[in-house]
Amino acid sequence: MPTYDLACEACGTGFEVFRQRMLRPEEQVCPECGDEARIVLSAFQTAAPGASSRRTTTVNRVMSPGCGCGSCAA
């Protein structure tokens, strides 16, 4: 399940959102103040095919600041 790390520029609140699909712009709302939140840089780990659970690869995900679609890597 995708995890999205978001931060509100208005009040500085950071939070996570879990979705089974892409995050929609209307779902990027701060739970504290209700203002628009932006996806922040994050990393995730994935196991390589056939690798033991101890061998993982860290992948850095960089989102284009204005995009939010998830497919724009910088």
Secondary structure, DSSP 8 states (H G I E B T S, - for coil): --EEEEEETTT--EEEEE-SS---GGG-B-TTT--BEEE--EEEEEE-TT--TT-EEEEEE-B-TTT-SS--B-
